[in-house]
Amino acid sequence: MATTWQIKEYDRFFAGDPWYGDNIMDSLQRIPTEHWHQPVGHQTIAKVVGHMLAWRKKLVEHLQDGVDFELAFRSAEEWPEVSHLSPKDLLDDLQENQTALLKTLAGFPSEKLPQTVPFRHKYTTEEIISGVLHHDFYHLGQINLLAKLVRT
């Protein structure tokens, strides 16, 4: 199993009670529907959520099937088209991914955590698991900033 700490952190940050503020779901559910696709510069909240999902899905795929952990920088795979998706669709997709991610982490063999992952840099599986969580932290901050800018 992946470390208990990693599972706990993914769970806490997604829908729990993190010490530093609101979790992903609370933050996203507070954003009015009409703001999700409203652009601020070249970004929308929906695009950033789609981007987070791309990385989270790639992590699950890697952990389940051992596929390379590679998303081409600024590609359609890394930044999927989400303009046709409603906030509910994106939130449902996030919830489905979270369920799959926690289940996959719980069943992932701990002896594989220190193995190097095929990637443009040499990271271990454990570092990738933590890295995707850090990626979520970063983009949740971006989403909260976009949500404030859209309101003004």
N, C-alpha and C positions, 0 to 999 in steps of 0.2 A: 504494500500500500504506500502511496505517496505519504509524505509526512503529515501527521495530524495537524501541525501548524499550518501547512499550506491549505488543507481542506477547510480548516476553521477560518482562515483569512479570506478565502474566496466566498465562503458562506456569509461571514460578517460584513464584508464590503458590499456584497450583492443585496442583501435584504435584512441584515442584522443591525447591530448597534455599534458602529465603529466609534472609537474615542474622539476622532477628529471632526465629525460632522455627519451629514446625511449619507445614507447608502445609495447605491445606483438606482434602485427601484423607487425609493422615496423622491429622489431628485428628479427622475424622469416623469413620474406620475404627476408631479406638481406643475409641469410645463403645459400650458394650454395647447390644445390640438392645433390651433391656427399658427402657432409659433414654430412647430417642428420643421416645416419646409420653407420658412422665411429666411432668405439669405442674409448673412452678415459677411460682407466681402465675398469670398468664393466658397464659404462654408455654410452649412445648415446643421441644425441639431440632428436631424434624421441621417445626414451623411456621416456624421461622426459616430452615431450609434451603429450604422451599417459597417463602418470601419472597425469598430470595437468587435462587432460580431464576427467579422472576417478573421481576425486574429484568434478569437476564442474558438471558433469552429476549426481553424487550422490546428490549434493545440489539441482539441479532442481527437481530430483525425490522426494526428501524429501519435498520440498516446495509445489509441485503439489499434491503428494499423501500421505504425512505424514508418509512415511516409515522411519524406523530407519536410523539415519545418522551413518552408521557403514561400514567401509572398513577394512577388516582384514589386519593388519600390514604385509607388504611385501608379500601380496598375489597376485595371478594372477589378481584378481579384481582391486587391487590398482595399480599394475604394469602390465597392459595388454600387450599382445604380439602385437607389431606394426611393426615387421620387414617386413611384407608383404605390408605395407602401404607406399605410396609415400608422400613426403612433401605436395603435393597438396591435397591428401586425408586428411591428418592431419589438414591442414589449413582450408579446407572446413568443417571438423567436428568441429573445433574450432569456426568457424563463425556461423555454425548452432546452436551450444551450446550457444554462446553469445546471439544470437537472442532469443532463448528460455529462457535463464536466465533473460534477461532484461524484457521480456514480463511477466515472472512469478513473478519477483520482483515487477513489476508495479501493478500486481493484487493481491499480497499477503496481507492479512488483517493485518494491523498494530497492532491490539490487540493480534495477535498470536506471535509477536516478542519477548515478554518477557517469553514465555512458554519454559519450559525445554525440551530439545530434548533427546529422548532415544539414549544414546551414552555411551561409557565406562566412560566418565567424565560427570559431570552435567553442560552442557552449555545451554544457551538460543538460540533460533533460531537466534536472532540478533547477538549473538556472533559467531555462525557458519557461518552466511553470511559474517561477517567481517573476520573470520578465513580463509575461502576459498580464499578471496581476498589476505590476507597476504601470504597464501600458493603460490598463483600465483606470488607474488612479489619475494618470496624466489627462486622459481624455474626459474623465468626469469633471475635472476642473475646467477644461475647455468648454464642455457642455454648459456648466453652470454660468460661466462667463458669457457665452452666447445667449443663454436665456435672459440674463440681465440686460444685455445690449438690445435684444429684440424688444423687450418691454419699454425701452426708452425712446 
